Amino acid sequence: MKDILETIILNLVDNKEAVEIKEVNNEKLTTFEVRVANEDMGKIIGKQGRLAKSIRTVMKSVAGREQKKVTVEFIG
């Protein structure tokens, strides 16, 4: 799942070296903490958060196939 998220994020940002994705596993939930450069944060969030919501939806869909729950947090 992390590979899919990484592919999506790297195709959206300009500063690919600043991308950092941390995976935090709990018993029932996996959380991905995505850090990007400040100038790329707007590209990840999108207008009114639509792009961020879409990324979360894709990740929930992928996790659903594996019977897991996932959240994605964007940290600036």
C-alpha positions in Angstrom: 0.0 0.0 0.0 2.8 2.3 0.8 4.2 1.9 -2.8 0.9 3.1 -4.3 0.7 6.1 -2.0 4.4 7.0 -2.8 3.7 6.8 -6.5 0.8 9.1 -6.3 2.6 11.7 -4.1 5.8 11.6 -6.2 3.9 12.4 -9.4 2.2 15.4 -7.8 5.2 17.2 -6.2 8.1 19.2 -7.7 10.6 18.5 -4.9 10.7 14.7 -4.8 13.6 14.6 -2.4 11.5 16.2 0.4 8.8 13.5 0.3 8.7 11.4 3.4 6.1 8.8 4.1 6.0 7.1 7.5 3.8 4.1 8.1 2.4 3.7 11.7 0.7 0.4 12.4 -1.8 -0.2 15.2 -3.9 -3.3 15.8 -6.8 -2.3 13.6 -5.5 0.8 11.7 -2.6 1.8 9.5 -1.8 5.5 9.4 0.4 7.0 6.7 2.0 10.3 7.6 3.0 12.2 4.5 5.5 15.0 4.7 6.3 17.2 1.7 8.1 20.5 1.1 6.0 23.5 2.1 5.8 24.7 -1.5 4.3 21.4 -2.6 1.7 21.2 0.2 -0.9 23.0 -1.9 -0.4 20.6 -4.7 -1.1 17.7 -2.4 -4.2 19.2 -0.7 -5.8 20.7 -3.8 -8.6 23.2 -4.0 -10.8 22.9 -0.9 -9.0 19.6 0.0 -10.5 17.7 -3.0 -7.2 16.1 -4.0 -6.4 15.1 -0.5 -9.8 13.5 -0.1 -9.3 11.7 -3.4 -6.0 10.3 -2.3 -7.6 9.1 1.0 -10.4 7.5 -1.0 -8.0 5.6 -3.3 -6.0 4.4 -0.3 -9.2 3.2 1.6 -10.2 1.3 -1.6 -6.8 -0.5 -1.8 -6.9 -1.2 2.0 -10.4 -2.6 1.7 -9.2 -5.3 -0.7 -6.7 -6.4 2.0 -9.4 -6.2 4.8 -7.5 -3.4 6.5 -8.3 0.1 7.6 -6.1 3.0 6.6 -5.9 6.8 7.1 -3.6 9.3 5.4 -2.4 12.4 7.2 -0.7 15.3 5.4 1.9 17.0 7.6 3.4 20.3 6.6 
